[in-house]
Amino acid sequence: MNKNFIRFSAYIALATTCGYSQVKDSAKVKQLDEVVFSDTKFAQSKEKSGKVITKITASELQKKSGQSLAGILNSVAGVEINGTQSANGKNLGYYIRGGKNQQVLIIIDGNPVTDASGINLEYDLRLLPIDQIESIEIMKGAASTLYGSGAATAVINITLKKSSVKPLQANAYLNIGSNNTATNTKYNGQDFNQGFSVNGIINKVNYLASINSAETKGMSQVAEPNPDSNYDKDRFSRINYISKIGFKATEKLTLDFFGNYDKVNNDYDFPYDNTGFDDTYSNKSKTEQFRFGFSPKYTYAKGEFRLNSNFTKLQRKYQEINSWTNSIENSSYGSKSVSVDAFNKNNFSSNFYLITGTNYQFHDMKSETPYSIIAQEGAKFNMVDPYFTGVFTSDFGLNINAGARLNIHSQYGNQLVYNVNPSFNFGKEIPIKLLASYSTAFVTPSLYQLYSEYGNTTLTPEKNSTIESGLEIAIAQKKLRLNVVTFYREQNNSIGFDATYHYANVEGLNKAKGIETIVNYALSTKLNCSANYTFTQVDEALNRLIPKNKVNVSIDFSATKRLFFNANYQYVDARQDAFFDGNTYEIVAAKLGSYQLFNVLVKYELVKDRLSIFGNVTNIFNQDFVENIGYSTRGRNFKLGLNIKL
């Protein structure tokens, strides 16, 4: 079948359906102005924002029952999360605007999170269950002015669940599903997820405590040679505890504390070559993460002061078989990270406010492997970043967001980044918003890149710059929303290897450009259609696991107040990959074919506001495809679940 037809047939069908329905159903759908936080760190009407920020609300998350955090993010325009269709323990790759994991900053409740012991400073989304999340904002583009290192291609801003307004509320859930490849059709329970939480407000104190556990088996991480092979079914288990307590000291001052513990046990495999025939029972890993923090907030007549603080201790342990000696080897990695971000918003007038702040970060690491030891005493650095952002919002439609940050690093010196982001909203009569931006970003070298046996203490940050332009249209009383953004990104001073097998800054400029478009049509109070299309073109040096074209289409239908249906479609274009050939000891390029996925969800509320059940089917047509060379991918799978509120 013609690929162009496949790629755009969903759009044609969607447009036809929406156009017909508009004639049949002229019911008005009233929508309130959406509030976003990511582009200023404070609540702001989306109409005033100069960025296209994708916000996934609590109600939208409820419509995605049974999905993982990575799977939900993978349906956002401009976002490619590689590994969402693989075994649960498979490591995830974040490919946004031609970038990689270390260029995407993850923020949880205002605090940047990272694993300081990794080769790159990045955060593993497998640690976080979707059931503990209240909402997600995705802001693409360089954002180091507000958020510092790592915010080069996107910021994923995650808000965890908060206490209810009741004195006591409890919630319990249980999900059971299959875990099959396309050639394995044993639809018994192999994927389990369950949890319980209590929360509420008593006088001036609010609280929340939550526990989640998950376990998956039934799939080998590496691709099996045939359906009857007796490959090790790699297990993945996770447990998460989180507690929050807040105190309203006065009408102006609130004090919030949090603590959480996350543990992941995982079997893993390495593909020996493009066939993936390297399965072992011996490779196991364990990750433990402990975080706690304190976030006071003080409001005053002309503004607001906030402080976000976070301490993270992370430990990773590996048991791995040495293929040369056939012996078991053990490795361990540990890190500590501290982040303190103090910032203030001062309203000089109804049209202008200034955000000023200082962010302090400290990271250290240690590791012990059969081949090397990195001592904690010598592997550490800190950063102190003063920054400011001014926001002007006029009565006639012009909005300007501009600012700068000075990164003062204990190892490599200073780094200045800045952004300018004007936008213009024509108003209700002409419901169009034009936007543009120029922003710069940096990615600091990791501790491993600086201090390991391959390290280089003269490394300097990778530099990024992004130009954006676009428009957003909201017509028919906001029932139809359309936005289109084009971007051009440059990346230089990247970190790679030199001839002596040490890390070094690589000379040369690499570019990425593309288009991201989103359309959302609320046909009626019961039927909503949404779709997005992403085109990404990158230089050869960046071209790995990035689809040139990607399409997502979703249709929500509320048949009654209690019965909900969702159907979604995803098309992912062909991608470049590479693998290590164990016979020739060379890196070999490979091309992965395109694939399409169809999924459906049915959700029913048995007892209003108390008990709901859901069922979903993913990859309905059981397409057999390759997401990552040498690794297995999911076929058709089923999941059932229930949620109880007390």
Residue, then its C-alpha position, 0 to 999 in steps of 0.5 A: m500500500n502506498k505509504n503517503f496514503i497510509r500516512f495521511s488517510a487518518y487526517i482525511a477521515l478525521a476532517t471528513t467526519c468533523g465537517y459532517s458532524q458540524v452540520k449535524d450538531s451545532a451544540k456549543v462547547k464552552q471552554l475556559d481559558e487554559v492555564v500553563f506554568s512552564d514558560t514563566k514558572f507561574a500560572q499564566s493564561k495560555e492565550k498570553s503565552g508565546k509558546v505552544i505548550t501541550k498540557i495533559t490534564a488530570s481528566e485527560l490522564q484518566k482517559k488514558s487508563g492503562q498506559s505508561l508515562a512514556g507511552i502517553l508522552n509518545s503521542v505528543a506532537g514533536v515527541e518520540i520516546n523510543g522503547t514504549q513498544s518494547a519490554n518494560g525494562k528496556n531503556l528509554g530514548y527521548y528524541i525531541r527535535g533531533g535531540k537525545n535524552q541529555q537534552v530533555l529536562i525532566i521536572i517534578d513538582g518544580n524540581p529538576v531531576t537527574d541521575a548524576s552517576g550516569i554517562n549523561l545527566e538524564y532522568d529515567l522515566r521508568l522510575l515514575p508511575i503514571d498513577q501518581i501524576e496529576s498533570i504534565e506540561i511539555m514545552k519544546g525548544a531551548a529553555s535554559t534561561l528559566y531552567g538551566s542545563g539540559a533544557a535544550t530541546a524540551v522541558i517535561n514538567i510533571t506535577l504529582k497528585k495533591s490532596s483533595v479538599k475533603p478531610l479524608q479521601a482514599n483511592a485504590y486501583l488494580n490493572i491486569g494485562s497481557n505482555n506479548t510479542a506479535t508471535n506470542t499469543k498467551y493472553n494470561g496475566q503477565d502485567f500487574n499494576q496496583g496502588f493505594s493512596v490517602n489524602g485530605i485537608i484538616n484545618k490548615v494541614n493537607y496531606l497525601a500518602s501513596i504506594n504503587s507497585a508494578e510487575t511485568k513478565g512474559m517477554s524477553q528484551v531481545a528479539e527471539p529467533n522463533p515463537d517456540s524458543n525458550y528465551d528468558k522472560d525478563r522480569f520488571s518490578r517497581i515499587n513507589y512510595i510518596s508522601k506530602i504534607g503542607f501547612k498554611a502558616t498564614e494567609k500569605l505563607t504556605l509550607d510544603f514538604f515531600g519525600n519519596y522512595d522508588k525501587v526498580n528491579n529489572d532483568y536485561d539483555f544486550p543484543y549480540d548483533n542485528t538478530g538479537f540472539d543474546d539472551t541470558y538469565s544472569n543480567k540483573s539490575k536494581t535501582e533505588q532512588f530517595r528524594f525529599g524536599f521543601s517548598p515554601k511560598y509567600t505571596y505579597a501585594k505585588g508578587e510572590f516568592r517561591l523556593n523549590s529545594n530537592f535532595t536526591k540519592l540514587q544507587r544502581k547495581y548491576q549483575e552481568i555475565n562476562s561473555w568472554t569468561n562466562s563469569i558473573e561480574n558486579s558493578s555499582y553506581g551512586s550519586k547525590s544531587v542537591s537543587v535549590d531554586a529561589f525565585n520571585k515574581n514582582n508585578f510592576s503593573s497589570n501589564f508587566y512583571l519581572i521574574t528573578g531567581t538564583n538556582y544552585q545545584f550540586h552533584d557528586m558520584k561514585s562507581e565501582t566496576p571490574y574495570s575501574i573505580i571513580a571515587q566520590e571525593g574527586a567526582k563532584f561539581n556545583m553550579v550557581d545560576p542567577y537569572f531573570t525573565g521579563v513578561f509584558t502582556s498588552d491590552f492590544g495583543l502584543n506579548i513579550n517574554a525575554g530573559a537571560r541566565l548566567n551559568i557559573h560552573s565550578q569546573y568549566g567557568n561561565q556560560l550565558v544563555y538568553n531568550v526572546n519570545p514575542s507573540f501577538n494575539f489578534g483578539k476575539e474577532i480574529p482568533i489568531k495568535l502569532l508567535a516567534s522565539y529565539s532561545t539558547a541552551f546549554v548541556t553541561p558535561s556529566l561527572y562521568q564524562l569529566y572524571s571517569e577513566y575516559g574523562n576529560t576535565t577540560l570539557t565545556p558545555e554543548k551549545n544549542s540555539t533554536i528559532e521558532s515561528g508559528l500560529e495558533i487559531a481558535i474558532a467556533q467558540k474554541k471548539l476548533r483549535l489549530n496550531v502550527v510551529t516550525f523550528y530550526r535548531e543548531q547544536n555545536n560543541s557536542i561531546g564525543f570521543d577523540a583518537t585516544y578514546h577520551y571524551a572531547n568537544v567535537e568541532g562542527l555544527n549539526k542542524a535539525k528542523g521541522i514542523e509540528t502541527i496539532v488540531n483539536y475539534a470538539l464536535s459536540t459535548k460528547l465527541n472530540c477529535s484530535a490529531n497531530y503531525t510532526f516532520t523532523q529533518v536532521d543532519e546525518a550525525l543526529n539521525r538515529l531512531i528519529p522518524k521523519n514523519k509521525v502522525n497521531v490521531s485520537i477520537d474520544f466519545s462519551a456515549t453517556k455520562r458514565l460510558f467512555f470510548n477512545a480510539n487512537y492511531q499512530y503512524v511512525d515513519a522509517r528510522q535509522d538505527a545501528f548495532f554492534d556486530g559481534n563478528t566483525y567488531e564494527i558498528v553497522a547501520a540499519k534501517l527500520g521500517s515504518y509501522q502503524l498502531f491502532n488502540v482502543l479503550v472502553k471505560y465505564e463508571l459502575v458507581k458514580d464518582r466511586l467505582s469505574i472499570f476499563g479495558n483496552v486493546t493495544n496494537i489491535f492488528n498485531q503488527d510485527f515491527v522493529e522499534n529498536i534493532g535486536y530488541s523485541t516489541r509488543g504485539r496485540n495486548f489486553k488490559l483490564g482495570l478498576n479504580i475505587k474512590l472511598 
